[in-house]
Amino acid sequence: MESRTPEALLANTQLQEVIEQAFQALPSMQRAAISVVDMEGYKIDEVSNILAISSSNARMLLHHARVAVHDAIEQYQDN
């Protein structure tokens, strides 16, 4: 069950801001990779075609993007 206390709503809003800031700070190719895979549901092979890169490069970009966003979330939660 989701908490609707003012504190929980504020924390959720702050977390969304942290995620958005981390996303915007990504290099453009990483931002593109995470957008089309995690937000739009494309597969890696489709991403590599869209971005005109190899599948391994697309996987690497996606991995680095996810790690950066995850690290920002962990840092927010530690504070």
N, C-alpha and C positions, 0 to 999 in steps of 0.2 A: 504494500500500500504506500502510495506516494505522500510524503509529508507536505502540508500546505502552510506550515508556520512561516511567519515573516523571515525568520532566520534561514529556513530551508530554501525559501524562494530566492533570498539574496545570495546564498551560497551557489544555487543553481545558475543564477544570472552571472555571477562572477566567474564560475567555471566555464560558461558559454563564452564569455569575453576572453578568457585565457586560451581556450581552444581556437577562437577566431584570430586572436593575435598570433598564436603559433602558426596557424595555417597561412596567414598573410605574410609571415616572416620567411616562409619556405622559398627556396629558389623556384623560379617559374616552372621548370620541368617537373620538380617534385610536387608542386602544387597541382599541376595538370594531372599527373599520375594518380595522386590520391583522390582528386575530384572525380575523375572518370571511373575509377574502380570502386571506391568506398561510397561515393555519393550518387553516382549514376548507374552503378551495377555492371559496368563493362568488364570483360575478361582481359587477362594480360595480353593475349594475342591481339585483341582488338585495340588495346592501348598502344601496343608497339606499332600497329598500322597507323593509328591516329597521329601519334607523335613522330612517326618515321624513324623509329629506333629499334634495336634488337629486343627480343623478349627478355633476355637476361638484363639488359640495361633498364627496361621498364620495371622488372622485378626489383632491381637495385634502387631505383628512384622511389618506388612505392615503399620499400623497406625503410629507407632513410627518412622519408616523410612521416611514416607512422611512428618511428622511433622519436623523432623531434616532437611530434604532437604528444606522444605518451610521456616524454620527459617533462614537457611543460605542465601536463596534468599532475604528474607526481610532485613536481616542485610546488605547485599550487596547494596540493593536499598536505605537503610537509609544513607549509607556513601557517 
